[in-house]
Structures are given as structure tokens and as C-alpha cells.
């Protein structure tokens, strides 16, 4: 059968042009969205008297059979059909004749592509939200188990102040919460139906765009057809949202890589999510977080690629926009498997509580507490207290002890105003729990944050 869309071009296209022009090898994944859109469009055409009820039934039966053929792997994809839309329409026409030819009435491939792609992105937004929710539940479980577990909080990758491991995990929960909110916001913004816009200017046929919008589950139709067929903001948004989410995943992955090293030994990844060296039999490599860190650059590239494609396009549709899908498909699949494997790796890892707490005794983590004590109890100006604390830290360095281990006599030798209650302030756990301002690391505040996230997850 000849190409359905020949029109002005009467000669047969070259095989090289067919290969270069076709999007079928990758956009065939949109077959469900294409069939869903065509069914809704056909129902609207029938309700408006543009096709008959008998023709609608033939179209419906034909599209359902095509869906079954694709699912079964018996559907023949021919690259000369260019894309999934023409492949399905050609097969439908072969099956039901003229009724199949009427399906494209009052629509163009421009609004058809925009619809199918938007449906895919909306489905993917929901998928990302659900996978993030599952990841958040694992992080919440870890947090609930470790509200008393101390580890060194760091700035500049240097030991700074003692925090609890729950608090650290809750920081990532906060990041992924924002990711969920971005996907939700993008879903709401893109919840508009493009179908019925035709090529760029609407159609003279008496269609009902509100009806197709309702049938497809959209909130309402788009308002301007010229913008609609050229709009790919929804694709850019999901690429951006995935990029930010993968940034968060990469930051957590970097910490997992550090924490699983011999130097840290804070966590041990399960053997199920680790690999061995090809030459060194003793090695256990953190390949999962390393791959997650690496794949982040991949999704960044997809975002930049689409931004570059769109930046100079005049209205309305241009063939350049065929480059809009592969990057989105790739980023969505990358994000899907990344979220799933990160969740599993976290859920099965072992947390070395003793090693984390031992590491808190390196770096004089209660130094700020001593300075605060000198200000509050001894009425010493902060800058003087800061210098005095620095002097004591230097003395501890010379003696090879941590500031939390210094004796009262050694403290009073430096300043007689220091009293016995200072030792409580220098205790590492007391230091952690002293930070009980709203949003702080104290155990009671960590539990407060856990309760907040539990409530939020119930309503996402």
C-alpha cells in the first residue's frame, strides 16, 4: 500500500530519506497513547455527526485489534510509514476501508503528535511521583530507626557538628519532596488537550474539543492552537524535573560511595547491589551509586539537547521537533530504573552505627558548644570566646585527644570562669540534642520532622 501522506510530493521517496525522516523506530512506544487519542477523536466525530455510528464501531473494533496485534508482536512496522500515527492509520484503513480514511478528519499529525506525546509525559509524571513516594518511604523507615544514631555533620567535607543519621536522611526526604511537588505542578500545568488544533489554526469542521478533552481525562482544551502544536514546554519540564531529581540522587550516591569506603565505613551496601573486581578478588565496588552519579550527566544532556532544538524555531510546527521524544523517552527510563534501584540499595544496606559514632570523636565537634557556653555562662564576647576555644582545640591537638575528652582541670587552667557544667556541653550527644531549634538535628526535632513527613506521605 502506498504512503497515506503523499499529497504534493508525487514521486517515491528514497530509502535514505525514509530512514532519515522516520521516527517510527522510537515513537512506536506511543502506540497506546495514539490509539487512546484516536478512539476519543472518533467518538467526538460521531457525536458531531461527522462520521456515522457504524463507522465509529468499525474504527473502534479496528483500533482494538491493532492494539492486540502490537501487544502480541505480530504488527508489521514499516519504516516507510514514517511514524506510529501513520503506521496505525494505514493498518486501520487496510482493515476497515473508507471508515479508516475518515478518522483523520479535523486533525493533523501536528496536534496528534502533540496529544500522544503529552499523554506520555503526563503518564510519566505520575510514574515519577509514585516511584518517589516509594523511595521516600524507605528513607522514612531508615530515619525512624536512627533518631539516636550520631554521625559527623560536615561542611567542606570536614567534620563540623554532631548530627543524627535520621536528620541526614530527612534532608534527602526534603529534596525528594520538592521533586514530587515539581512533577505534580508540571502535571497540572500540562493538563490540557491539544487535539482538535489541527495543523496550526484549528479546523472548519464542527468539532467539540471540550468533549475530546473530557474523554481523554484532561482538565480542558488548550486555548490557542498556534501555540499548542509548537509547545513542548511540558517535555522540557519533565526533563528539567528529572535532571533536578537526578542531581539529588547523585548527591546521595556520592555520600554512599564515600560512606562505603574503608576510610568512612559508615555503611555497607548489600552484595545484591554491589559488584566485584575482574582482577582483585577482595573488592566490593559500589557500582550502583557510581552508575547513578554517572547517569545524571546523561539526563542533563537530554535537557540541553531539547532546549537547543527549540530555541530558534518559528511558529508553528517544524520537523526539528521530531527530535523532542528520544531524549524524553531515555530520561524517563533512566529515572525509572534509577529510582527503583536506589530504593532497593538503600533498603538493603547495613548501617554501621558504632563507626559513625566513633567518627564523631574526630574533629572536635563540640567546639561551637564550648564557645556558646563561654558566651552564655561566662559572659565572654563571642569573638573572645571563639579565640579561647580555638586555643583549647590546639591544646587538644597537641595532646592527641578530642575536645569532648578534655578534663575540667585542663579547661580551668585556661580560664577560671569555666565551671563543671561545661562537661555536659562538651558531651557529643548533648551537643547534638542542644540543637533543638525548629528544623534542627536534636532527636526530638528529628522525630517531629518524621511525623511531618509521615503525614505528608499519607496525602501525596
Secondary structure, DSSP 8 states (H G I E B T S, - for coil): ---S--TT--S---HHHHHHH--HHHHGGGHHHHHHHHHHHHHHHHHTTSS-HHHHHHHHHHHHHHHHHHHHT-----GGG-SHHHHHHHHHHHHHTHHHHGGGTT--HHHHHHHHHHHHHHHHHHHHHHHHHHHHHHHHHHHHH-SS-EEEEEETTEEEEEEEHHHHHHHHHHHHHHHHHHHHHHHHHT-EE-TT-TTTT--SS---HHHHHHHHT-SEE-S-HHHHHH--HHHHHHHHHHHHHHHHHHHHHHHHHHHTSTTT--EE--GGG-B--SS-TT--B-HHHHHHHHHHHHHHHHHHHHHHHHTT--SS--GGGGGGHHHHHHHHHHHHHHHHHHHHHHHH-EE-HHHHHHHTTTTTTTHHHHHHHHHHTT---HHHHHHHHHHHHHHHHHHT--GGG--HHHHHHH-TT--TTHHHHHSHHHHHHH--STT-SSHHHHHHHHHHHHHHHHH-
